[in-house]
């Protein structure tokens, strides 16, 4: 029988819901039933305690149509959210199928918005669909002395690989890490930049650098996920001033600010500007 025939059947349906979470090439696959399900070349695992959701809603209001998944507290895909939100989005796809039938239908596509642990043994994963992104305001250029793009972006055009610094963590605290490598650069060289480290599958987690002083880097969000001896990629930051763009990155041609703008505001009420 086809999927549609089983859906219409009064007694032949054996519905199963499959959940696929992805970050780059990393995959977390789960099935709502009591046994593992193979779909194509992928195996969706059954979980002790089960995985379920509150159903799909299509009210036309994206903020009201959040999709909530309930799962065991130790489900792998939720663990990166326990301390600091992952630096990259984790995608979600939900499939419906019937046990014994190889045909499936994709019911939902979105990303993880947040994860909560309401009970010791349970977590709730709240997802937003791809339409929610269309309601967000786009980025705009402002008329300012500072640059309006962000460092290493396609508009900035600074090649981050040319500025990459490799370092090993030699000291670690709740909010900061230290390495002799950092001491070889002027104070503030890495402020506003970020570190990254491998998490498997060719993926890297990132953490923003708040302050660089001597051999220490203070990180925004703390040091959760880091450990002594871990190898890092470190990238210098920018304060988005024209002098930094020219002297530090030699990128003046791509500077998107207005360093010579008048200090007088056109909106101060004066009719003469």
Secondary structure, 3 states (H helix, E strand, C coil): CCHHHHHHCCCCCCEEEEEEEEECCEEEEEECCCCCEEECCEEEEECCCCCEECCCCCCCCHHHCCEEEEEECCCHHHHHHCCCCCCCCCEEEEEEEECCCCCEEEEEEEEEEEEEEEECCEEEEEEEEHHHHHHCCCCCCCCCCCCCCCCCCCCCCCCHHHHCEEEECCEECCCEEECCCHHHCCCCCCCCCEEEEEEECCEEEEEEEEEEECCEEEECCCCCCCCCCCEEEEECCCCCCHHHHHHCCCCHHHCCCCCCCCCCCCCCCCCCC
